[in-house]
Amino acid sequence: MSAALDEAAGTLLAVWEAARERTTSRLSGAQLRAVMVIEQYDGINLRRLATLTDMLLSSASRLCDRLVAAGMLEREPGRYDRREISLHLTPAARRLLAELRTDRRHRLARILAGMSVDGRAALLRGMREFDEVGRRGEATVAEGWPVLQPSGERIGDPLAEPTPSAPAVEPTPPHPAGEPHPPGEPPVARTA
């Protein structure tokens, strides 16, 4: 089963990579991952970012230097400890992430349009269950990579003990705001 899923996931990964190349070509994969973690944990400190991205502290610091120089990241003294630096995304970084997600959703919508209604519904059900199990799995945290939550959803500490699973995230359509959701097409869950 895992081998078949690995093969099938190739198309999904290709969609993700095509969207990343088109919208975030200025950022490396590590930089994009850091930006997504900082979006998730606004005000995170450098040590925590290094932990969540499985980087050495010195590597995370250099990566942040490059993100600051690219206009994607701002540093400010921490609220509770002025010696600690808080990391925040700039409006440019937030726009870039929004463009990435929009592009990804449009690409996914084109593929989903070619699937049967039953196939789309089964895919969504299976992906939601896969997501739920992955988010609460201790193995993902133990291996050093965070499971990123949907955009805008504040989560607890991923290194803390797992908690009972929360209800599924409300799906959002893969279409631009204002466009109607096509009849018979299941909505696509939001992604990070």
C-alpha positions as CSV (number, residue, x, y, z in Angstrom):
1,M,0.0,0.0,0.0
2,S,2.8,2.5,0.9
3,A,4.6,1.8,-2.4
4,A,1.4,2.4,-4.4
5,L,0.7,5.6,-2.4
6,D,4.3,6.7,-2.9
7,E,3.9,6.3,-6.7
8,A,0.5,8.0,-6.8
9,A,1.8,10.9,-4.7
10,G,4.3,11.7,-7.4
11,T,1.6,13.7,-9.3
12,L,0.6,15.6,-6.2
13,L,4.3,16.5,-5.4
14,A,4.7,17.6,-9.1
15,V,1.8,20.0,-8.7
16,W,3.3,21.3,-5.4
17,E,6.7,21.8,-7.0
18,A,5.4,23.4,-10.2
19,A,3.5,25.9,-8.0
20,R,6.5,26.5,-5.9
21,E,8.8,27.1,-8.9
22,R,6.3,29.5,-10.4
23,T,5.6,31.6,-7.4
24,T,8.5,31.2,-5.0
25,S,11.5,30.9,-7.3
26,R,13.4,33.4,-5.2
27,L,13.3,31.1,-2.2
28,S,15.0,27.8,-1.7
29,G,13.0,24.9,-0.3
30,A,14.5,25.4,3.1
31,Q,13.6,29.1,3.0
32,L,10.0,28.4,2.0
33,R,9.7,25.8,4.8
34,A,11.0,28.4,7.3
35,V,8.6,31.0,6.0
36,M,5.7,28.6,6.5
37,V,6.8,27.7,10.0
38,I,7.1,31.4,10.9
39,E,3.7,32.0,9.4
40,Q,2.4,29.3,11.7
41,Y,4.1,30.6,14.8
42,D,4.3,34.3,14.4
43,G,6.9,35.7,16.8
44,I,8.8,32.5,17.0
45,N,12.4,32.7,18.2
46,L,15.4,31.5,16.2
47,R,16.1,28.5,18.5
48,R,12.5,27.3,18.1
49,L,12.6,27.8,14.3
50,A,15.9,25.8,14.1
51,T,14.2,22.9,16.1
52,L,11.0,22.9,14.0
53,T,13.0,22.9,10.7
54,D,15.6,20.4,11.9
55,M,18.5,22.8,11.4
56,L,21.5,23.8,13.3
57,L,21.1,27.1,15.1
58,S,23.9,28.7,13.0
59,S,22.3,27.5,9.7
60,A,18.8,28.8,10.8
61,S,20.5,32.2,11.6
62,R,22.1,32.4,8.2
63,L,18.8,31.4,6.5
64,C,17.0,34.2,8.4
65,D,19.7,36.7,7.4
66,R,19.0,35.8,3.8
67,L,15.2,36.1,4.3
68,V,15.6,39.5,5.9
69,A,17.8,40.6,3.0
70,A,15.1,39.3,0.6
71,G,12.4,41.4,2.3
72,M,10.5,38.3,3.6
73,L,11.3,38.5,7.3
74,E,11.5,41.0,10.1
75,R,13.2,40.6,13.5
76,E,12.2,42.4,16.6
77,P,13.1,42.1,20.3
78,G,10.9,39.6,22.2
79,R,8.0,40.9,24.2
80,Y,9.0,39.1,27.4
81,D,12.7,38.8,27.0
82,R,14.4,41.7,25.1
83,R,17.5,39.6,24.5
84,E,15.5,37.2,22.5
85,I,14.6,38.0,18.9
86,S,11.1,37.4,17.5
87,L,10.6,36.5,13.8
88,H,7.7,37.9,11.8
89,L,6.8,37.7,8.1
90,T,6.6,40.8,6.0
91,P,3.5,41.6,3.9
92,A,5.6,40.6,0.9
93,A,6.1,37.1,2.4
94,R,2.4,36.8,3.2
95,R,1.5,37.8,-0.4
96,L,4.0,35.2,-1.8
97,L,2.4,32.5,0.3
98,A,-1.1,33.5,-0.8
99,E,0.0,33.4,-4.4
100,L,1.6,29.9,-3.9
101,R,-1.6,28.6,-2.4
102,T,-3.8,30.1,-5.1
103,D,-1.6,28.6,-7.8
104,R,-1.6,25.2,-6.1
105,R,-5.4,25.2,-5.7
106,H,-5.9,26.1,-9.4
107,R,-3.6,23.3,-10.5
108,L,-5.3,20.8,-8.2
109,A,-8.8,22.0,-9.4
110,R,-7.8,21.2,-13.0
111,I,-6.8,17.6,-12.0
112,L,-9.9,17.1,-9.8
113,A,-12.2,18.2,-12.6
114,G,-11.1,15.1,-14.6
115,M,-12.0,12.8,-11.7
116,S,-15.4,11.2,-11.0
117,V,-17.5,12.6,-8.2
118,D,-17.1,9.4,-6.3
119,G,-13.3,9.5,-6.8
120,R,-13.0,13.0,-5.6
121,A,-15.1,12.2,-2.5
122,A,-13.1,9.1,-1.7
123,L,-9.8,11.1,-2.2
124,L,-11.0,13.8,0.2
125,R,-12.1,11.3,2.8
126,G,-8.9,9.4,2.6
127,M,-6.7,12.5,2.7
128,R,-8.6,13.9,5.7
129,E,-8.0,10.6,7.6
130,F,-4.4,10.5,6.5
131,D,-3.9,14.1,7.6
132,E,-5.5,13.4,11.0
133,V,-3.4,10.4,11.7
134,G,-0.2,12.2,10.5
135,R,-0.9,15.2,12.7
136,R,-1.3,13.2,15.9
137,G,1.5,10.7,15.1
138,E,4.4,10.9,17.5
139,A,6.7,9.6,14.8
140,T,6.6,12.7,12.7
141,V,7.7,14.9,15.5
142,A,10.3,12.4,16.7
143,E,11.8,12.4,13.2
144,G,12.4,16.1,13.4
145,W,10.0,17.6,10.9
146,P,6.9,19.4,11.9
147,V,3.5,18.6,10.4
148,L,2.3,22.0,9.2
149,Q,-1.2,23.0,9.9
150,P,-3.6,24.7,7.5
151,S,-3.0,28.4,7.0
152,G,-4.5,30.6,9.7
153,E,-5.0,27.8,12.2
154,R,-3.1,28.4,15.4
155,I,-1.8,25.2,16.9
156,G,-0.1,24.1,20.1
157,D,3.5,23.0,20.4
158,P,4.2,20.2,18.0
159,L,6.9,18.9,20.3
160,A,4.5,18.6,23.2
161,E,2.6,15.4,24.0
162,P,-0.1,14.7,21.4
163,T,-3.6,15.7,22.3
164,P,-6.9,14.1,21.2
165,S,-7.6,14.9,17.6
166,A,-9.6,18.0,16.9
167,P,-12.6,18.0,14.5
168,A,-11.7,18.2,10.8
169,V,-10.9,21.6,9.3
170,E,-13.7,23.0,7.3
171,P,-12.9,22.6,3.7
172,T,-12.5,25.6,1.4
173,P,-13.1,25.5,-2.4
174,P,-10.1,25.5,-4.7
175,H,-11.6,28.5,-6.5
176,P,-10.9,32.2,-6.2
177,A,-13.1,34.1,-3.7
178,G,-16.5,35.0,-5.2
179,E,-16.6,32.1,-7.7
180,P,-19.4,29.6,-7.1
181,H,-18.4,26.0,-6.1
182,P,-19.1,23.7,-9.1
183,P,-22.0,21.4,-8.4
184,G,-21.1,17.8,-7.7
185,E,-17.5,18.6,-6.9
186,P,-16.4,18.0,-3.3
187,P,-14.6,20.9,-1.7
188,V,-10.8,20.6,-1.2
189,A,-9.4,21.0,2.4
190,R,-7.2,23.9,3.0
191,T,-3.4,23.3,3.1
192,A,-0.5,25.0,4.4
